[in-house]
């Protein structure tokens, strides 16, 4: 004998429709917030990648200067910090307007390393450069809170005559 309750006739009543709409709206809200957060993380990664390329070029330029020009290896040029360049980057993200990124490129004083056991005058130089910029702190970036970010590259230069 088959017993069926009255409310299980296959019809949708207003309560089940309302519960279904609430569940659906929760899913849509979660998916939307995840997409917005993912887009902001992607923008941050693109900014960091662009800054890394810019900093690599800055380090290569100073490495070439130190290797090729004797004047750049003088004590006055090596012992000073250089905040030589401020660059403005714009990273294009599809369907969005990202503000330009202001990047400060800084070179620390170049350190000459002399190892006594080798018997040479200077064995190598240590070159350390930084890139500093600020990005929005929270995903969405509508408020005025910014997070300072920094990327550092260190390279060692050996000069043989």
C-alpha positions in Angstrom: 0.0 0.0 0.0 1.4 3.3 -1.1 1.1 6.2 1.3 1.7 9.7 0.1 1.6 12.7 2.2 -0.5 15.6 1.0 2.3 18.1 0.6 4.3 15.7 -1.6 2.1 15.9 -4.6 4.8 17.3 -6.9 3.6 20.8 -6.7 5.8 23.7 -5.6 4.4 25.8 -2.8 5.5 29.3 -1.9 7.9 28.2 0.9 9.9 25.8 -1.3 10.2 28.5 -4.0 11.4 31.1 -1.4 13.9 28.6 0.0 15.2 27.9 -3.5 15.6 31.6 -4.3 17.5 32.2 -1.0 19.9 29.4 -1.8 20.3 30.6 -5.3 21.0 34.2 -4.2 23.6 33.0 -1.7 25.4 31.1 -4.5 25.3 34.1 -6.8 26.6 36.4 -4.1 29.4 34.0 -3.2 30.4 33.5 -6.8 30.4 37.3 -7.5 32.5 38.1 -4.5 35.0 35.4 -5.5 35.2 36.7 -9.0 35.8 40.3 -7.7 38.5 39.1 -5.3 40.2 37.0 -8.0 40.2 40.0 -10.4 41.9 42.1 -7.7 44.5 39.5 -7.0 45.2 39.2 -10.7 45.7 43.0 -11.0 48.1 42.8 -8.0 50.1 40.0 -9.7 50.2 41.9 -13.0 51.4 45.0 -11.2 54.1 43.0 -9.4 55.2 41.4 -12.7 55.4 44.8 -14.4 57.4 46.2 -11.5 59.8 43.2 -11.6 60.5 43.8 -15.3 61.1 47.5 -14.6 63.4 46.7 -11.7 65.3 44.1 -13.7 66.0 46.8 -16.3 67.1 49.2 -13.6 69.5 46.6 -12.1 70.8 45.7 -15.6 71.5 49.3 -16.3 73.5 49.8 -13.1 75.3 46.5 -13.6 76.4 47.6 -17.0 77.5 51.0 -15.7 79.6 49.4 -13.0 81.2 46.8 -15.4 81.9 49.1 -18.3 82.7 52.6 -16.8 85.6 53.1 -14.5 84.1 56.4 -13.3 81.1 54.6 -11.9 83.4 52.5 -9.7 84.8 55.6 -8.0 84.2 55.9 -4.3 81.8 58.9 -4.7 79.5 57.1 -7.0 79.6 53.7 -5.2 79.0 55.1 -1.7 75.8 57.0 -2.3 72.2 55.9 -2.5 70.5 56.7 -5.8 66.8 57.4 -6.0 67.1 58.0 -9.6 63.9 57.2 -11.2 60.2 57.4 -10.6 58.2 55.5 -13.2 54.4 55.4 -13.8 53.1 52.1 -14.9 49.7 51.4 -16.3 48.6 47.8 -16.5 45.6 47.1 -18.8 43.1 44.6 -17.4 40.2 43.7 -19.7 37.0 45.5 -18.7 38.5 47.6 -15.9 40.1 50.9 -15.2 43.1 50.4 -13.1 44.8 53.6 -11.7 48.4 54.2 -12.8 51.1 52.8 -10.5 53.8 55.1 -9.3 57.1 53.1 -8.7 60.2 54.5 -7.0 63.4 52.7 -8.1 66.2 53.0 -5.5 69.8 51.8 -5.6 71.6 51.2 -2.3 75.3 52.1 -2.1 77.3 49.5 -4.0 79.4 47.4 -1.7 82.9 46.4 -2.8 83.9 43.0 -1.3 87.6 42.2 -0.9 88.5 38.7 0.2 92.0 38.7 1.7 92.8 35.1 0.5 92.5 35.9 -3.2 95.2 38.6 -3.3 93.1 40.7 -5.7 92.1 44.3 -5.1 88.3 43.9 -5.2 86.8 40.5 -5.8 83.2 41.5 -6.5 80.6 44.2 -6.0 77.2 43.8 -4.4 74.4 45.7 -6.1 71.1 46.0 -4.3 68.1 47.8 -5.8 64.5 48.3 -4.6 61.2 49.1 -6.2 58.6 50.7 -3.9 54.9 51.3 -4.8 51.5 51.4 -3.2 48.3 49.6 -4.0 44.8 49.5 -2.7 44.7 47.5 0.6 41.3 45.8 0.2 39.8 44.0 -2.8 37.6 46.4 -4.7 39.9 49.3 -3.8 37.1 51.9 -3.3 38.5 53.2 0.1 41.6 55.3 0.5 43.7 52.7 2.4 46.8 51.8 0.6 49.4 49.1 1.2 53.1 49.9 0.6 54.8 47.1 -1.4 58.5 46.6 -2.1 60.5 44.3 -4.4 64.3 43.9 -3.9 66.8 42.5 -6.4 70.4 41.7 -5.4 73.2 40.9 -7.8 76.9 40.3 -7.6 79.3 41.7 -10.2 82.7 40.3 -10.8 85.1 42.5 -12.9 88.1 40.9 -14.4 90.6 42.9 -16.4 
